[in-house]
Amino acid sequence: MYKVIFKIRGGQGTSFKELRQAGFIPIYFRKNKGEEYYVTLFKGKDLGEVKEAILDLSYYLSKNGKYGDYNFATIYQISDSYLGKMAGGALGALAGYYLGGIAGLLLGTIGGIFLGELVDIEMGEKLIGVLGWPISISK
């Protein structure tokens, strides 16, 4: 699995549609003075698939008047581990049961697994590289 951080400029609105079209799963979004910042996940085993999806995304974005810069995409490889999910699920279940009984146990488990997944992503990442906006796709 790969985590890709995008910095997108220009255009109107957000780029969620284009990200999903290219196969990315957005998990964080911020917009500041015409620049969009996305943290996404890509479920693939090969770096070539990620680069191809980034090229597809740049094509979809260019159709809407958006573009990137020299640091358009930062790629991280994520090692799959289950430690955060297990610890988050257990802690969420205990806190949920303590605060809300059986219903709290179920909701706490689900929330803990979700937060554990985010911790696994942050702790198990390795920088692969930074890609710029493709030259063949003009602004």
C-alpha positions in Angstrom: 0.0 0.0 0.0 1.2 3.5 -0.7 0.5 6.9 0.8 0.6 9.8 -1.7 0.5 13.5 -0.7 -0.7 15.8 -3.5 -0.3 19.6 -3.8 -2.7 20.9 -6.4 -3.1 24.5 -7.7 -5.6 26.4 -9.8 -9.2 25.6 -10.7 -12.4 25.8 -8.7 -13.8 23.4 -6.1 -12.2 20.3 -4.8 -10.5 17.4 -6.5 -12.2 14.5 -4.7 -13.9 13.2 -7.9 -10.6 13.1 -9.9 -8.7 11.4 -7.0 -11.3 8.6 -6.8 -11.3 8.3 -10.6 -7.6 7.7 -10.6 -7.9 5.1 -7.7 -6.8 7.1 -4.7 -8.6 7.1 -1.4 -8.5 10.6 0.2 -8.0 10.5 4.0 -7.1 14.2 4.7 -7.9 17.5 2.8 -6.9 21.1 3.3 -7.4 24.1 1.0 -5.4 27.3 1.5 -5.3 30.3 -0.8 -5.9 28.4 -4.1 -3.7 25.4 -3.2 -5.3 22.1 -2.3 -3.4 19.6 -0.1 -4.5 15.9 -0.1 -3.2 12.9 1.8 -4.4 9.8 0.0 -3.9 6.0 0.0 -3.4 3.8 -3.0 -3.9 0.1 -2.6 -1.4 -1.4 -4.9 1.7 -3.6 -4.7 3.7 -2.1 -7.5 5.3 1.4 -7.7 4.6 1.4 -11.4 0.8 1.2 -10.7 1.1 4.3 -8.4 3.0 6.3 -11.0 0.5 5.4 -13.7 -2.4 6.5 -11.4 -0.6 9.8 -10.7 -0.3 10.3 -14.5 -4.0 9.6 -14.9 -4.8 12.0 -12.0 -2.8 14.8 -13.6 -4.7 14.3 -16.9 -8.1 14.5 -15.1 -7.0 17.6 -13.2 -5.7 19.4 -16.3 -9.1 19.0 -17.9 -10.5 21.1 -15.0 -7.8 23.8 -15.2 -5.8 22.5 -12.3 -2.1 21.8 -12.2 0.8 20.9 -10.0 4.4 22.0 -9.4 7.8 20.4 -8.9 6.5 18.7 -5.8 3.1 17.6 -7.1 3.2 14.1 -5.5 5.2 12.8 -2.6 5.1 9.0 -2.4 5.5 6.9 0.8 5.5 3.1 1.0 3.5 1.7 3.9 4.3 -1.6 5.5 1.2 -3.5 6.5 1.1 -4.2 10.2 -1.7 -5.0 12.5 -0.3 -3.8 15.8 -2.0 -0.4 15.7 -5.4 -1.9 14.7 -5.2 -4.5 17.5 -4.2 -2.0 20.2 -6.7 0.6 19.0 -9.5 -2.0 18.8 -8.8 -3.3 22.3 -8.5 0.2 23.9 -11.6 1.4 22.0 -13.6 -1.6 23.2 -12.5 -1.1 26.8 -13.3 2.6 26.8 -16.5 2.1 24.9 -17.7 -0.6 27.3 -16.8 1.5 30.3 -18.7 4.5 29.0 -21.6 3.0 27.1 -22.0 -0.7 27.8 -22.5 -3.2 24.9 -23.3 -0.5 22.4 -20.3 1.5 23.4 -18.2 -1.6 23.2 -19.1 -2.1 19.5 -18.7 1.6 18.6 -15.4 1.8 20.5 -14.0 -1.2 18.8 -14.8 0.2 15.3 -13.4 3.6 16.2 -10.3 2.1 17.8 -9.6 0.0 14.7 -10.0 3.1 12.5 -7.7 5.1 14.6 -5.2 2.2 14.8 -5.2 2.1 11.0 -4.2 5.7 10.9 -1.4 5.1 13.5 -0.1 2.2 11.4 0.0 4.4 8.3 1.9 7.1 10.1 4.4 4.8 11.9 5.1 2.4 9.1 5.9 4.7 6.2 9.1 5.0 4.1 9.7 7.8 1.7 10.0 6.6 -1.9 10.3 9.9 -3.8 8.8 13.1 -5.0 7.2 13.5 -8.5 6.7 16.8 -10.3 3.8 17.7 -12.7 4.2 15.7 -15.9 5.7 17.9 -18.7 3.6 16.3 -21.4 0.4 17.7 -19.7 0.5 21.4 -20.0 -1.1 23.9 -17.7 
